Amino acid sequence: MQENRFELFDISMSRICKSIQKIKGDIMQSYGLKSTHVLFMIQLSRRDDGLTASELSREGHMDKAQISRVISELTHKGFVTLHTENGHKYKGRFILTEAGRRIAGDIDKLIEKACDYVSGSIPKADIEIFYRTLFTICDNLFSLTEQPEAICSVH
């Protein structure tokens, strides 16, 4: 298994990502939204005081251009509003509107159902080990991107 570990991991992650994108797209279609809106709606629903663009970027590991695009779309549809202090738009906090909260609640319930379906037959202890391992792999991969010299030399 050692010799094809990368291939198995790469293919599995690709299938997982594609499946998640499709599920998110299917969920959001009925609201006239896209799969890219899911994480923003969920993140904002968990913070009554809202989040700044920088916080959304940091927490969701997304670039600021994508944040700007998605927030603009959600604001235009009336699901998000910008609250500013002293008129400083740059430090403004994005907050879900009442309509946005309703949709985020629906999305949260649908995601919970999907998670229950996917992990239904897996013991809770195994799920905890899986996520602990996944987070370690994620952190290690990110660390490796910060120091490519660690693997770039074949010698």
DSSP file (Angstrom, degrees, kcal/mol; ACC not computed):
  #  RESIDUE AA STRUCTURE BP1 BP2  ACC     N-H-->O    O-->H-N    N-H-->O    O-->H-N    TCO  KAPPA ALPHA  PHI   PSI    X-CA   Y-CA   Z-CA
    1    1 A M    >         0   0    0      0, 0.0     3,-1.0     0, 0.0     4,-0.5   0.000 360.0 360.0 360.0 -31.1    0.0    0.0    0.0
    2    2 A Q  G >   +     0   0    0      1,-0.3     3,-1.0     2,-0.2     4,-0.4   0.880 360.0  55.6 -52.7 -42.0    2.9    2.4    0.7
    3    3 A E  G 3  S+     0   0    0      1,-0.3    -1,-0.3     2,-0.1     4,-0.2   0.756 117.2  32.7 -70.5 -23.5    3.7    2.6   -3.0
    4    4 A N  G <> S+     0   0    0     -3,-1.0     4,-2.6     1,-0.1    -1,-0.3   0.190  84.3 109.2-115.6  18.1    0.3    3.8   -4.1
    5    5 A R  H <> S+     0   0    0     -3,-1.0     4,-2.6    -4,-0.5     5,-0.2   0.901  80.4  49.8 -59.8 -43.8   -0.7    5.8   -1.0
    6    6 A F  H  > S+     0   0    0     -4,-0.4     4,-3.3     2,-0.2     5,-0.2   0.940 111.3  48.7 -61.2 -46.9   -0.4    9.1   -2.8
    7    7 A E  H  > S+     0   0    0      1,-0.2     4,-2.6     2,-0.2     5,-0.3   0.926 113.3  46.7 -60.7 -45.6   -2.6    7.8   -5.7
    8    8 A L  H  X S+     0   0    0     -4,-2.6     4,-2.4     2,-0.2    -1,-0.2   0.917 115.5  46.3 -61.8 -43.8   -5.3    6.5   -3.3
    9    9 A F  H  X S+     0   0    0     -4,-2.6     4,-2.9    -5,-0.2     5,-0.3   0.944 114.1  47.4 -64.3 -48.6   -5.2    9.7   -1.3
   10   10 A D  H  X S+     0   0    0     -4,-3.3     4,-2.2     1,-0.2    -2,-0.2   0.925 115.5  43.9 -61.3 -47.5   -5.3   12.0   -4.3
   11   11 A I  H  X S+     0   0    0     -4,-2.6     4,-2.5    -5,-0.2    -1,-0.2   0.921 115.0  49.5 -65.0 -43.9   -8.2   10.1   -6.0
   12   12 A S  H  X S+     0   0    0     -4,-2.4     4,-2.6    -5,-0.3    -2,-0.2   0.928 112.0  47.4 -62.2 -45.6  -10.2    9.8   -2.8
   13   13 A M  H  X S+     0   0    0     -4,-2.9     4,-2.8     1,-0.2    -1,-0.2   0.898 111.6  51.5 -63.5 -39.5   -9.8   13.5   -2.0
   14   14 A S  H  X S+     0   0    0     -4,-2.2     4,-2.5    -5,-0.3    -2,-0.2   0.929 111.6  46.4 -62.5 -45.6  -10.8   14.4   -5.5
   15   15 A R  H  X S+     0   0    0     -4,-2.5     4,-2.4     2,-0.2    -2,-0.2   0.907 113.1  50.1 -63.1 -41.9  -13.9   12.2   -5.3
   16   16 A I  H  X S+     0   0    0     -4,-2.6     4,-2.8    -5,-0.2     5,-0.2   0.948 111.7  47.6 -61.1 -48.7  -14.8   13.6   -1.9
   17   17 A C  H  X S+     0   0    0     -4,-2.8     4,-2.5     1,-0.2    -2,-0.2   0.914 113.1  47.9 -60.7 -44.0  -14.4   17.2   -3.1
   18   18 A K  H  X S+     0   0    0     -4,-2.5     4,-2.2     2,-0.2    -1,-0.2   0.904 113.0  48.4 -63.9 -41.2  -16.5   16.6   -6.2
   19   19 A S  H  X S+     0   0    0     -4,-2.4     4,-2.6     2,-0.2    -2,-0.2   0.919 111.9  48.6 -65.3 -43.5  -19.2   14.9   -4.2
   20   20 A I  H  X S+     0   0    0     -4,-2.8     4,-2.9     1,-0.2     5,-0.2   0.921 110.6  51.3 -62.7 -43.9  -19.3   17.7   -1.6
   21   21 A Q  H  X S+     0   0    0     -4,-2.5     4,-2.5    -5,-0.2    -1,-0.2   0.911 111.7  47.6 -59.4 -42.7  -19.5   20.3   -4.4
   22   22 A K  H  X S+     0   0    0     -4,-2.2     4,-2.7     2,-0.2    -2,-0.2   0.924 112.7  47.9 -65.5 -44.5  -22.5   18.4   -6.0
   23   23 A I  H  X S+     0   0    0     -4,-2.6     4,-2.4     2,-0.2    -2,-0.2   0.934 113.7  47.3 -61.9 -46.1  -24.3   18.0   -2.7
   24   24 A K  H  X S+     0   0    0     -4,-2.9     4,-2.5     1,-0.2    -1,-0.2   0.912 112.6  50.2 -62.2 -41.5  -23.8   21.7   -1.8
   25   25 A G  H  X S+     0   0    0     -4,-2.5     4,-1.8    -5,-0.2    -2,-0.2   0.914 110.5  49.1 -62.3 -43.3  -24.9   22.7   -5.3
   26   26 A D  H  X S+     0   0    0     -4,-2.7     4,-0.7     1,-0.2    -2,-0.2   0.904 113.0  47.7 -62.7 -41.9  -28.1   20.6   -5.0
   27   27 A I  H  < S+     0   0    0     -4,-2.4     3,-0.5     1,-0.2     4,-0.2   0.922 115.7  43.8 -63.8 -44.9  -28.9   22.1   -1.6
   28   28 A M  H ><>S+     0   0    0     -4,-2.5     5,-2.2     1,-0.2     3,-1.7   0.730  94.4  78.7 -77.6 -22.7  -28.3   25.7   -2.7
   29   29 A Q  H ><5S+     0   0    0     -4,-1.8     3,-1.6     1,-0.3    -1,-0.2   0.876  88.6  56.2 -55.8 -41.2  -30.2   25.4   -6.0
   30   30 A S  T 3<5S+     0   0    0     -4,-0.7    -1,-0.3    -3,-0.5    -2,-0.2   0.686 109.3  47.8 -67.9 -15.8  -33.6   25.7   -4.4
   31   31 A Y  T < 5S-     0   0    0     -3,-1.7    -1,-0.3    -4,-0.2    -2,-0.2   0.361 116.6-111.8-101.6   2.6  -32.5   29.0   -2.8
   32   32 A G  T < 5S+     0   0    0     -3,-1.6     2,-0.2    -4,-0.4    -3,-0.2   0.770  81.2 118.6  71.3  25.2  -31.1   30.4   -6.1
   33   33 A L      < -     0   0    0     -5,-2.2    -1,-0.3    -8,-0.1     2,-0.2  -0.640  59.0-119.1-117.3 175.0  -27.6   30.2   -4.6
   34   34 A K    >   -     0   0    0     -2,-0.2     3,-1.8    -3,-0.1     4,-0.4  -0.673  30.4-104.4-113.0 167.1  -24.4   28.4   -5.5
   35   35 A S  T >  S+     0   0    0      1,-0.3     3,-1.2    -2,-0.2     4,-0.5   0.805 116.9  66.4 -60.3 -29.5  -22.3   25.8   -3.7
   36   36 A T  T 3> S+     0   0    0      1,-0.2     4,-0.5     2,-0.1    -1,-0.3   0.683  94.1  60.6 -66.9 -15.8  -19.7   28.6   -2.9
   37   37 A H  H <> S+     0   0    0     -3,-1.8     4,-2.4     1,-0.1    -1,-0.2   0.685  83.8  80.8 -83.3 -18.2  -22.3   30.3   -0.7
   38   38 A V  H <> S+     0   0    0     -3,-1.2     4,-2.5    -4,-0.4     5,-0.2   0.937  91.9  44.8 -57.6 -55.6  -22.7   27.4    1.7
   39   39 A L  H  > S+     0   0    0     -4,-0.5     4,-3.1     1,-0.2    -1,-0.2   0.887 113.7  51.0 -59.9 -40.3  -19.7   27.9    3.9
   40   40 A F  H  X S+     0   0    0     -4,-0.5     4,-2.8     2,-0.2     5,-0.2   0.929 110.8  48.1 -63.1 -45.3  -20.3   31.7    4.2
   41   41 A M  H  X S+     0   0    0     -4,-2.4     4,-1.9     2,-0.2    -2,-0.2   0.920 115.2  45.2 -62.0 -43.5  -24.0   31.2    5.2
   42   42 A I  H  X S+     0   0    0     -4,-2.5     4,-1.1    -5,-0.2    -2,-0.2   0.937 113.8  48.6 -66.7 -46.8  -23.0   28.6    7.8
   43   43 A Q  H >< S+     0   0    0     -4,-3.1     3,-0.7     1,-0.2     4,-0.2   0.933 114.4  45.7 -59.4 -46.0  -20.1   30.7    9.2
   44   44 A L  H >< S+     0   0    0     -4,-2.8     3,-1.2     1,-0.2    52,-0.3   0.830 106.4  59.7 -67.8 -31.3  -22.2   33.8    9.4
   45   45 A S  H 3< S+     0   0    0     -4,-1.9    -1,-0.2     1,-0.2    -2,-0.2   0.754 101.8  55.0 -69.1 -21.9  -25.1   31.9   11.1
   46   46 A R  T << S+     0   0    0     -4,-1.1     2,-0.5    -3,-0.7    -1,-0.2   0.459 103.2  61.4 -89.4  -1.5  -22.8   30.9   13.9
   47   47 A R    X   -     0   0    0     -3,-1.2     3,-1.8    -4,-0.2    -1,-0.2  -0.878  56.2-173.8-131.4 100.9  -21.8   34.5   14.7
   48   48 A D  T 3  S+     0   0    0     -2,-0.5    -1,-0.1     1,-0.3     3,-0.1   0.820  92.3  52.9 -60.0 -30.9  -24.6   36.9   15.8
   49   49 A D  T 3  S-     0   0    0      1,-0.2    -1,-0.3    46,-0.1    -5,-0.0   0.443 110.3-133.3 -86.3   0.9  -22.1   39.8   15.7
   50   50 A G    <   -     0   0    0     -3,-1.8     2,-0.3    -6,-0.3    -1,-0.2  -0.121  15.0 -92.9  79.7-177.4  -21.1   38.9   12.2
   51   51 A L  B     -A   94   0A   0     43,-1.7    43,-3.3    -3,-0.1     2,-0.1  -0.983  24.3-124.4-138.1 147.9  -17.6   38.5   10.6
   52   52 A T     >  -     0   0    0     -2,-0.3     4,-2.5    41,-0.3     5,-0.2  -0.411  36.0-105.1 -81.3 167.5  -15.3   40.9    8.8
   53   53 A A  H  > S+     0   0    0     39,-0.4     4,-2.4    37,-0.3     5,-0.2   0.893 123.5  52.8 -59.8 -39.7  -14.0   40.0    5.3
   54   54 A S  H  > S+     0   0    0      2,-0.2     4,-2.6     1,-0.2    -1,-0.2   0.902 109.2  48.2 -63.6 -41.4  -10.6   39.2    6.9
   55   55 A E  H  > S+     0   0    0      2,-0.2     4,-3.0     1,-0.2     5,-0.3   0.911 111.5  49.8 -66.0 -42.2  -12.2   36.8    9.4
   56   56 A L  H  X S+     0   0    0     -4,-2.5     4,-2.2     2,-0.2     6,-0.2   0.914 112.6  48.4 -60.6 -42.1  -14.2   35.1    6.7
   57   57 A S  H  X>S+     0   0    0     -4,-2.4     5,-1.5    -5,-0.2     4,-0.9   0.933 115.6  43.1 -63.3 -47.4  -11.0   34.7    4.7
   58   58 A R  H  <5S+     0   0    0     -4,-2.6     3,-0.3     2,-0.2    -2,-0.2   0.929 118.0  43.5 -66.4 -47.5   -9.0   33.4    7.6
   59   59 A E  H  <5S+     0   0    0     -4,-3.0    -1,-0.2     1,-0.2    -2,-0.2   0.843 122.5  37.6 -70.8 -33.6  -11.7   31.0    8.9
   60   60 A G  H  <5S-     0   0    0     -4,-2.2    -1,-0.2    -5,-0.3    -2,-0.2   0.458 101.5-128.4 -97.5  -1.3  -12.7   29.6    5.5
   61   61 A H  T  <5 +     0   0    0     -4,-0.9     2,-0.3    -3,-0.3    -3,-0.2   0.925  62.3 137.0  52.7  49.0   -9.2   29.6    4.0
   62   62 A M      < -     0   0    0     -5,-1.5    -1,-0.2    -6,-0.2    -2,-0.1  -0.905  58.0-105.2-124.2 153.4  -10.4   31.5    1.0
   63   63 A D     >  -     0   0    0     -2,-0.3     4,-1.9     1,-0.1     3,-0.4  -0.397  30.6-115.5 -76.9 157.5   -8.9   34.4   -0.9
   64   64 A K  H  > S+     0   0    0      1,-0.2     4,-2.6     2,-0.2     5,-0.2   0.769 112.4  61.0 -66.2 -27.5  -10.3   37.9   -0.4
   65   65 A A  H  > S+     0   0    0      2,-0.2     4,-2.2     1,-0.2    -1,-0.2   0.919 107.3  45.2 -65.0 -42.2  -11.4   38.1   -4.1
   66   66 A Q  H  > S+     0   0    0     -3,-0.4     4,-2.7     2,-0.2     5,-0.3   0.905 112.0  52.4 -66.7 -40.5  -13.7   35.1   -3.6
   67   67 A I  H  X S+     0   0    0     -4,-1.9     4,-2.8     1,-0.2     5,-0.3   0.947 110.5  48.1 -57.7 -49.3  -14.9   36.6   -0.3
   68   68 A S  H  X S+     0   0    0     -4,-2.6     4,-2.1     1,-0.2    -1,-0.2   0.906 113.0  47.8 -59.5 -44.7  -15.8   39.9   -2.0
   69   69 A R  H  X S+     0   0    0     -4,-2.2     4,-2.0     2,-0.2    -1,-0.2   0.938 115.4  43.3 -62.8 -49.2  -17.6   38.1   -4.9
   70   70 A V  H  X S+     0   0    0     -4,-2.7     4,-2.7     2,-0.2     5,-0.2   0.913 114.2  49.6 -67.6 -43.1  -19.7   35.8   -2.7
   71   71 A I  H  X S+     0   0    0     -4,-2.8     4,-2.6    -5,-0.3     5,-0.2   0.902 109.7  52.7 -62.7 -40.0  -20.5   38.6   -0.1
   72   72 A S  H  X S+     0   0    0     -4,-2.1     4,-2.5    -5,-0.3    -1,-0.2   0.918 111.0  46.8 -60.7 -43.9  -21.6   40.8   -3.0
   73   73 A E  H  X S+     0   0    0     -4,-2.0     4,-1.8     2,-0.2    -2,-0.2   0.924 114.1  46.6 -64.1 -45.3  -23.9   38.1   -4.4
   74   74 A L  H  <>S+     0   0    0     -4,-2.7     5,-2.7     2,-0.2     6,-1.0   0.859 113.4  49.2 -67.9 -34.7  -25.4   37.4   -0.9
   75   75 A T  H ><5S+     0   0    0     -4,-2.6     3,-1.3    -5,-0.2    -1,-0.2   0.923 109.0  52.4 -67.9 -44.3  -25.9   41.1   -0.2
   76   76 A H  H 3<5S+     0   0    0     -4,-2.5    -2,-0.2     1,-0.3    -1,-0.2   0.850 109.1  50.2 -59.9 -35.8  -27.5   41.6   -3.6
   77   77 A K  T 3<5S-     0   0    0     -4,-1.8    -1,-0.3    -5,-0.1    -2,-0.2   0.520 118.0-113.6 -82.3  -5.2  -30.0   38.8   -2.9
   78   78 A G  T < 5S+     0   0    0     -3,-1.3    22,-0.4    -4,-0.3    21,-0.3   0.696  87.6 111.1  84.8  19.4  -30.8   40.3    0.5
   79   79 A F  S   <S+     0   0    0     -5,-2.7    18,-2.1     1,-0.2     2,-0.3   0.635  76.3  37.4 -98.7 -17.3  -29.3   37.5    2.7
   80   80 A V  E     -B   96   0A   0     -6,-1.0     2,-0.3    16,-0.3    16,-0.2  -0.981  62.6-169.1-135.7 145.4  -26.4   39.5    4.1
   81   81 A T  E     -B   95   0A   0     14,-2.8    14,-2.8    -2,-0.3     2,-0.5  -0.953  21.5-125.3-131.3 154.2  -26.0   43.1    5.2
   82   82 A L  E     -B   94   0A   0     -2,-0.3     2,-0.5    12,-0.2    12,-0.2  -0.880  19.1-163.3-102.7 124.7  -22.9   45.1    6.1
   83   83 A H  E     -B   93   0A   0     10,-2.9    10,-2.9    -2,-0.5     2,-0.3  -0.929  13.1-172.7-106.6 125.4  -22.8   46.8    9.5
   84   84 A T        -     0   0    0     -2,-0.5     2,-0.5     8,-0.2     5,-0.1  -0.836  19.4-140.0-117.4 154.7  -20.2   49.5    9.9
   85   85 A E  S >  S-     0   0    0      3,-0.5     3,-1.7    -2,-0.3     6,-0.1  -0.963  88.8  -8.0-111.2 129.2  -19.0   51.5   12.8
   86   86 A N  T 3  S-     0   0    0     -2,-0.5    -1,-0.2     1,-0.3     3,-0.1   0.769 123.0 -68.8  57.6  27.6  -18.3   55.2   12.2
   87   87 A G  T 3  S+     0   0    0      1,-0.2     2,-1.3    -3,-0.1    -1,-0.3   0.603  90.8 145.7  72.3  11.4  -18.8   54.6    8.4
   88   88 A H    X   -     0   0    0     -3,-1.7     3,-0.6     1,-0.2    -3,-0.5  -0.690  23.0-179.7 -85.4  94.6  -15.6   52.5    8.1
   89   89 A K  G >  S+     0   0    0     -2,-1.3     3,-1.6     1,-0.2    -1,-0.2   0.841  75.2  65.9 -62.5 -34.3  -16.7   49.9    5.4
   90   90 A Y  G 3  S+     0   0    0      1,-0.3   -37,-0.3    -3,-0.1    -1,-0.2   0.862 109.0  36.6 -58.5 -38.9  -13.2   48.2    5.5
   91   91 A K  G <  S+     0   0    0     -3,-0.6    -1,-0.3    -6,-0.1    -2,-0.2   0.237  92.1 133.2 -99.0  13.1  -13.8   47.0    9.1
   92   92 A G    <   -     0   0    0     -3,-1.6     2,-0.5    -4,-0.1   -39,-0.4  -0.202  52.3-129.5 -65.4 156.1  -17.5   46.4    8.6
   93   93 A R  E     - B   0  83A   0    -10,-2.9   -10,-2.9   -41,-0.1     2,-0.5  -0.915  12.2-135.7-111.1 131.0  -19.0   43.1    9.8
   94   94 A F  E     -AB  51  82A   0    -43,-3.3   -43,-1.7    -2,-0.5     2,-0.4  -0.728  27.6-177.9 -87.1 130.5  -21.2   41.0    7.6
   95   95 A I  E     - B   0  81A   0    -14,-2.8   -14,-2.8    -2,-0.5     2,-0.2  -0.971  28.5-110.8-131.3 141.9  -24.3   39.8    9.3
   96   96 A L  E     - B   0  80A   0     -2,-0.4   -16,-0.3   -52,-0.3   -17,-0.1  -0.471  30.1-133.2 -69.5 140.3  -27.1   37.6    8.0
   97   97 A T     >  -     0   0    0    -18,-2.1     4,-2.5    -2,-0.2     5,-0.2  -0.267  35.8 -93.4 -77.4 177.0  -30.5   39.2    7.4
   98   98 A E  H  > S+     0   0    0      2,-0.2     4,-2.0     1,-0.2     5,-0.1   0.916 131.3  48.5 -60.1 -42.8  -33.6   37.5    8.8
   99   99 A A  H  > S+     0   0    0    -21,-0.3     4,-2.2     1,-0.2    -1,-0.2   0.908 110.8  51.5 -63.0 -41.5  -34.1   35.8    5.3
  100  100 A G  H  > S+     0   0    0    -22,-0.4     4,-2.7     1,-0.2    -2,-0.2   0.878 107.7  52.4 -62.4 -38.5  -30.4   34.8    5.4
  101  101 A R  H  X S+     0   0    0     -4,-2.5     4,-2.3     2,-0.2    -1,-0.2   0.894 108.3  50.6 -65.2 -40.2  -30.9   33.3    8.9
  102  102 A R  H  X S+     0   0    0     -4,-2.0     4,-2.1     2,-0.2    -2,-0.2   0.944 113.9  44.2 -62.3 -46.9  -33.9   31.2    7.8
  103  103 A I  H  X S+     0   0    0     -4,-2.2     4,-3.0     1,-0.2    -2,-0.2   0.919 112.0  52.4 -65.2 -43.2  -31.9   29.8    4.8
  104  104 A A  H  X S+     0   0    0     -4,-2.7     4,-2.7     1,-0.2    -1,-0.2   0.884 108.5  51.8 -60.5 -38.4  -28.8   29.2    6.9
  105  105 A G  H  X S+     0   0    0     -4,-2.3     4,-2.0     2,-0.2    -1,-0.2   0.920 111.3  46.7 -63.2 -43.8  -31.0   27.2    9.3
  106  106 A D  H  X S+     0   0    0     -4,-2.1     4,-2.4     2,-0.2    -2,-0.2   0.929 112.9  49.5 -61.7 -45.3  -32.4   25.1    6.5
  107  107 A I  H  X S+     0   0    0     -4,-3.0     4,-2.8     1,-0.2     5,-0.2   0.916 108.5  53.0 -61.0 -44.2  -28.9   24.6    5.1
  108  108 A D  H  X S+     0   0    0     -4,-2.7     4,-2.3     1,-0.2    -1,-0.2   0.907 110.1  47.7 -58.7 -43.6  -27.6   23.5    8.5
  109  109 A K  H  X S+     0   0    0     -4,-2.0     4,-2.1     2,-0.2    -1,-0.2   0.903 112.6  48.6 -65.4 -41.4  -30.4   20.9    8.8
  110  110 A L  H  X S+     0   0    0     -4,-2.4     4,-2.2     2,-0.2    -2,-0.2   0.896 111.8  49.1 -66.4 -39.8  -29.8   19.6    5.3
  111  111 A I  H  X S+     0   0    0     -4,-2.8     4,-2.9     2,-0.2    -2,-0.2   0.903 109.2  52.8 -65.5 -40.5  -26.0   19.3    5.9
  112  112 A E  H  X S+     0   0    0     -4,-2.3     4,-2.5    -5,-0.2    -2,-0.2   0.909 109.2  49.6 -60.8 -41.6  -26.6   17.5    9.2
  113  113 A K  H  X S+     0   0    0     -4,-2.1     4,-2.3     2,-0.2    -1,-0.2   0.916 111.5  48.8 -62.3 -42.8  -28.8   15.0    7.4
  114  114 A A  H  X S+     0   0    0     -4,-2.2     4,-2.6     2,-0.2    -2,-0.2   0.921 111.9  48.6 -63.9 -43.9  -26.1   14.5    4.8
  115  115 A C  H  X S+     0   0    0     -4,-2.9     4,-2.5     1,-0.2    -2,-0.2   0.909 111.2  50.2 -62.6 -42.2  -23.4   14.0    7.5
  116  116 A D  H  X S+     0   0    0     -4,-2.5     4,-0.8    -5,-0.2    -1,-0.2   0.901 112.2  48.4 -62.1 -40.7  -25.7   11.5    9.3
  117  117 A Y  H  < S+     0   0    0     -4,-2.3     3,-0.4     2,-0.2     4,-0.3   0.940 114.1  45.3 -63.5 -47.6  -26.2    9.6    6.1
  118  118 A V  H  < S+     0   0    0     -4,-2.6     3,-0.2     1,-0.2    -2,-0.2   0.883 126.5  28.5 -66.6 -40.7  -22.5    9.5    5.2
  119  119 A S  H >< S+     0   0    0     -4,-2.5     3,-1.7    -5,-0.2    -1,-0.2   0.311  86.2 115.5-104.8   8.9  -21.3    8.5    8.6
  120  120 A G  T 3< S+     0   0    0     -4,-0.8    -1,-0.2    -3,-0.4    -2,-0.1   0.812  81.7  37.0 -50.2 -42.6  -24.3    6.6    9.8
  121  121 A S  T 3  S+     0   0    0     -4,-0.3    -1,-0.3    -3,-0.2    -2,-0.1   0.422  96.5  97.0 -95.0   2.5  -22.8    3.2   10.1
  122  122 A I  S <  S-     0   0    0     -3,-1.7     5,-0.1     1,-0.1    -3,-0.0  -0.795  81.7-114.2 -94.7 128.0  -19.4    4.4   11.4
  123  123 A P    >>  -     0   0    0      0, 0.0     4,-1.9     0, 0.0     3,-0.6  -0.268  22.8-120.2 -59.0 145.0  -18.9    4.3   15.1
  124  124 A K  H 3> S+     0   0    0      1,-0.3     4,-2.3     2,-0.2     5,-0.2   0.863 113.1  56.6 -55.4 -39.9  -18.5    7.7   16.8
  125  125 A A  H 3> S+     0   0    0      1,-0.2     4,-2.0     2,-0.2    -1,-0.3   0.883 106.9  49.5 -61.4 -38.2  -15.0    6.8   18.1
  126  126 A D  H <> S+     0   0    0     -3,-0.6     4,-2.7     2,-0.2    -1,-0.2   0.880 108.7  52.6 -68.2 -37.8  -13.9    6.0   14.5
  127  127 A I  H  X S+     0   0    0     -4,-1.9     4,-2.6     2,-0.2     5,-0.2   0.914 109.0  50.3 -62.7 -42.4  -15.3    9.3   13.3
  128  128 A E  H  X S+     0   0    0     -4,-2.3     4,-2.2     2,-0.2    -2,-0.2   0.906 112.1  46.8 -63.2 -41.8  -13.3   11.2   16.0
  129  129 A I  H  X S+     0   0    0     -4,-2.0     4,-2.6     2,-0.2     5,-0.2   0.912 110.7  53.7 -64.9 -42.4  -10.1    9.3   15.0
  130  130 A F  H  X S+     0   0    0     -4,-2.7     4,-3.1     1,-0.2    -2,-0.2   0.946 111.7  43.4 -57.5 -50.5  -10.8   10.1   11.3
  131  131 A Y  H  X S+     0   0    0     -4,-2.6     4,-2.8     2,-0.2     5,-0.2   0.888 112.6  52.1 -67.1 -38.1  -11.1   13.8   11.9
  132  132 A R  H  X S+     0   0    0     -4,-2.2     4,-1.7    -5,-0.2    -1,-0.2   0.931 114.9  43.2 -60.9 -44.0   -8.1   14.0   14.2
  133  133 A T  H  X S+     0   0    0     -4,-2.6     4,-2.6     2,-0.2    -2,-0.2   0.911 113.1  51.7 -66.9 -43.7   -6.1   12.2   11.6
  134  134 A L  H  X S+     0   0    0     -4,-3.1     4,-2.8    -5,-0.2    -2,-0.2   0.913 109.6  49.4 -60.7 -43.8   -7.5   14.3    8.8
  135  135 A F  H  X S+     0   0    0     -4,-2.8     4,-2.7     2,-0.2    -1,-0.2   0.877 110.8  50.7 -64.1 -37.2   -6.7   17.6   10.6
  136  136 A T  H  X S+     0   0    0     -4,-1.7     4,-2.6    -5,-0.2    -2,-0.2   0.935 112.1  46.3 -65.3 -45.6   -3.1   16.3   11.2
  137  137 A I  H  X S+     0   0    0     -4,-2.6     4,-2.8     2,-0.2     5,-0.2   0.922 113.3  50.3 -61.3 -44.1   -2.7   15.5    7.5
  138  138 A C  H  X S+     0   0    0     -4,-2.8     4,-2.5     2,-0.2    -2,-0.2   0.936 112.5  45.7 -59.8 -48.5   -4.2   18.9    6.6
  139  139 A D  H  X S+     0   0    0     -4,-2.7     4,-2.5     1,-0.2    -1,-0.2   0.902 113.8  49.5 -62.3 -41.8   -1.9   20.7    8.9
  140  140 A N  H  X S+     0   0    0     -4,-2.6     4,-2.2     2,-0.2    -2,-0.2   0.901 111.0  49.2 -66.6 -40.7    1.1   18.7    7.7
  141  141 A L  H  X S+     0   0    0     -4,-2.8     4,-1.7     2,-0.2    -2,-0.2   0.920 112.0  48.9 -63.5 -43.1    0.3   19.4    4.1
  142  142 A F  H  X S+     0   0    0     -4,-2.5     4,-1.1     1,-0.2    -2,-0.2   0.926 110.3  51.3 -62.2 -43.5   -0.1   23.1    4.7
  143  143 A S  H >X S+     0   0    0     -4,-2.5     4,-0.7     1,-0.2     3,-0.5   0.895 107.4  53.7 -59.5 -40.2    3.2   23.1    6.6
  144  144 A L  H >< S+     0   0    0     -4,-2.2     3,-0.7     1,-0.2    -1,-0.2   0.849 103.0  56.2 -65.0 -34.2    4.8   21.4    3.6
  145  145 A T  H 3< S+     0   0    0     -4,-1.7    -1,-0.2     1,-0.2    -2,-0.2   0.773 105.0  54.3 -67.7 -23.8    3.5   24.1    1.3
  146  146 A E  H << S+     0   0    0     -4,-1.1    -1,-0.2    -3,-0.5    -2,-0.2   0.640 119.7  31.1 -83.1 -15.6    5.3   26.7    3.5
  147  147 A Q    X<  +     0   0    0     -3,-0.7     3,-2.1    -4,-0.7    -1,-0.2  -0.488  64.9 164.5-140.6  68.1    8.6   24.8    3.1
  148  148 A P  T >>  +     0   0    0      0, 0.0     3,-1.9     0, 0.0     4,-1.8   0.725  68.7  76.3 -60.6 -22.1    8.8   23.2   -0.3
  149  149 A E  H 3> S+     0   0    0      1,-0.3     4,-0.5     2,-0.2    -5,-0.0   0.729  79.0  75.2 -61.4 -19.0   12.5   22.7    0.0
  150  150 A A  H <4 S+     0   0    0     -3,-2.1    -1,-0.3    -6,-0.2    -6,-0.0   0.764 116.5  13.2 -65.3 -23.9   11.7   19.8    2.4
  151  151 A I  H <4 S+     0   0    0     -3,-1.9    -2,-0.2    -4,-0.2    -1,-0.2   0.503 103.4  88.9-127.4  -8.8   10.7   17.6   -0.6
  152  152 A C  H  < S+     0   0    0     -4,-1.8     2,-0.6     2,-0.1    -3,-0.1   0.695  73.8  79.5 -70.8 -18.4   12.0   19.4   -3.7
  153  153 A S     <  -     0   0    0     -4,-0.5    -1,-0.0     1,-0.1     0, 0.0  -0.807  55.4-172.5 -94.9 124.1   15.4   17.7   -3.6
  154  154 A V              0   0    0     -2,-0.6    -1,-0.1     1,-0.2    -2,-0.1   0.669 360.0 360.0 -84.2 -18.6   15.4   14.1   -5.0
  155  155 A H              0   0    0      0, 0.0    -1,-0.2     0, 0.0    -2,-0.0   0.462 360.0 360.0 -75.3 360.0   19.0   13.5   -3.9
